[in-house]
Amino acid sequence: MLESLTGFVVVGVAILVGWILGRIDLLGEHARPVLARLTFFVLSPFLLFVVLAQADVRMLFSALLPVSAIAAVVVIGVYALLARLAWRRSVGETVIGALSAGQVNSNNIGIPLSLYLLGSAAFPAPVILLQLLVFTPITMTILDTVTFGRTSLWRSLARTASNPIVLGSALGAIVSVSGVELPPIVMEPAVLIANACVPILLISYGISLHGQRVLAPSGRRRDVLVATALKLLVMPVLAWVVATFVFGLSAQEVLVVVVLAALPTAQNVFNYAQRFDVGETIARDTVFLTTIGCVPVLIAVTLLLG
């Protein structure tokens, strides 16, 4: 069990380095927006391309996919209804909050934890596929429309289709499904750039924590707490119910989908919030709380189901 904490230690050290850089102001006042744009437009597309291109196509479309999809969609829907109907949040804040509740960190935390807890790094692949090829295009279309005032559906869809994150994900999935083995002269440069994504994203997140207080009175406390509860408690329980009683999965498969559902909020949600300048407090605080809170949750899940 001690080895399973390695993924959290790696993430925590990178965030701490970012916080220190922010505290001493080493990179200057423009560090956050510059790193955010670098991650969004360059590094994330390469990372997502590499992850999906190297994924086993049989794992991509396994029974884990519909279970993860149902759990995520229900949680996202519950949060969206609360935010829009009860709290009267804007569309942009609702989208960011809903993603904070239902989009898991399937890559830089999910992959190492899957390796240490479940014995294989391939299990998060269906969730990565779902989030990047379904959730991301929808999210980009909505945020692009409400941020830039796009009124034409086709224009919004065209802009979304040209989004580098969507392009990188789609190309990676195409390579995996087609079975094409790209030569090293193509893959090695992509891997080199992709490897820079996670540390820079985490360092950027750490920089954003400097001078901020989690659950500050001026922030969206209710939004953050509800998103955190949905992410850490409701989503894993829902995944267990669906996997066990609807799909009748094996004990090992049930453990996999519950562990994936209990992962913390994806840092990409914070990246989107920064990019579109909406809901940044909700994303930042939820990522922080779920990253810490998922440790006892994952330990409990592995003890109960493992």
Secondary structure, DSSP 8 states (H G I E B T S, - for coil): --GGGHHHHHHHHHHHHHHHHHHHTSS-TTHHHHHHHHIIIIIHHHHHHHHHHTS-HHHHTSTHHHHHHHHHHHHHHHHHHIIIIIS---HHHHHHHHHHHH-B-TTTTHHHHIIIIIS-S-TTHHHHHHIIIIIHHHHHHHHHHHHH----HHHHHHHHHT-HHHHHHHHHHHHHHHT----HHHHHHHHHHHTTHHHHHHHHHHHHHTT--TT-TTS-HHHHHHHHHIIIIIHHHHHHHIIIIIS---HHHHHHHHHHHTS-B-HHHHHHHHHHTSSHHHHHHHHHHHHHHHHHHHHHHHHHH-
